[in-house]
Amino acid sequence: MFSLTLGNAVHKPARTALTILAIAAILAEILVLEGFLTGSYTQLRQAVLQRGGDVIVSQKGVTNFLAARSILPQRTRRDVESRPGVASAHPLTSISAIYEADGRLTPIIVLVYDDKGGPSRLIAGRAPRKSREIVIDRSLAERYGLSVGDTLTLSAYDFTVSGIADGAAALFTPFAFLTYDGLIDFYFESDVAADIAAFPLLSFLMVDVKKGFSPVAVAADISANVPEASAILPAQLAANDENLGRELLGPIMNLLLGLSYGIGALAIGLFSYAAVRTRRKSLGVLRALGFDTRHLVIGVMTEALGTVVLAIPLGIAIGAGLGSLIESLAPVYMLQTLDPTALWRTALIALVLAVLGALAPLGSLMRLDPATAFRG
């Protein structure tokens, strides 16, 4: 029966190729959605983990790095560094801003740092050294055609782009980086000076723990003894931001993934059903030759599984290509289309759908009359 199924696929190569291509396109679309979701969660984790530190201190009750406002008093750094086990505390300030140019508006997150918390990967230029220098993410640079040495204006204050970072974005928002000298000048010389009380001077502290001390114990000690602060491990803070992303993106993306898998099941089922309908005469010959329904079902199922097995690597290749294309056109997004977990899950579900789809024409096969082979 396997040889007959293979012979049928080879006998009609155009139909077989189109079927494989159609299923591969469906799998590629699923992988792009999976990759977008996985990439978004990775960006949220990296936004925290790339800042450094063994412990992160935030405003009391604030347990997220992004999408949460944290303002610490200036004395908090002194209080934290006086606690046992703390080697040093590095300040970091997070500011939400809007960049406007060419009639377009883009929200950005400006991260102000001293010696820890800056851009983790530069693809052009260098880190800011002067007060009017700023590093921007590649997505912002490409969107507005900015390069090293160009001017970036925020609230009527001109910065010079000293470097371009890669992978410095999360929640569809690019990051920018500047020093505290730049922050002070920006606060007093830009349009935000009139409302400076609403802007933070210190948002977080990236704490380095002395050797021999446990980060968990140091975090607990800071939370208990520094009234205005909460201390949390970077991994937990990153997990909190990932969970926030799951709450924001999960419902709609999981719905789209569910619809995609449903479409995949319908497509494979329709292909299997169409294969039976177009081969009723040849299948009738098999019935007349003594093949029972079980053999016919096995043949149809083998054909469906074989088609999906051939479509999986093609779908992976198309999905990876689409992911790379989207990232090149819109670098603010990260698409991990080759994430091993997503690949195994998609391949396994595709094979299950192939089996279920192959069962779609079961009723037609059971009612198949051997006399079909002798009708005109």
Buried (B, 14 or more C-beta within 10 A) or exposed (E): BEEBBBEBBEEBEEBBEEBBBBBBBBBBBBBBBBBBBBBBBBBBBBBBBBBBBBBBBBBEEBBBBBBBEBBBBEEBBEBBBEBEBBEBBBBBBBBEBEBEBEEEEBEBBBBBBBEBBBBBEBEBBEBBEBBBBBBBBBBBBBBBEBEBEEEBEBBEBEBBBBBBBBBBBBBBBBBBBBBBBBBEBBBEBBEBEEEEEEBBBBBBBBBBBEEEBEBBEBBEBBBEBBEBBBBBBBEBBBBBBBBBBBEBBBEEBEEBBEEBBEEBBBBBBBBBBBBBEEBBEEBBBBBBEEBEEEBBBBBBBBBBBBBBBBBBEBBBEBBBEBBEEBBEEEBBBBBBBBBEEBBEBBBEBBBEBBEBBBBBBBEBBEEBEBEBBEEE
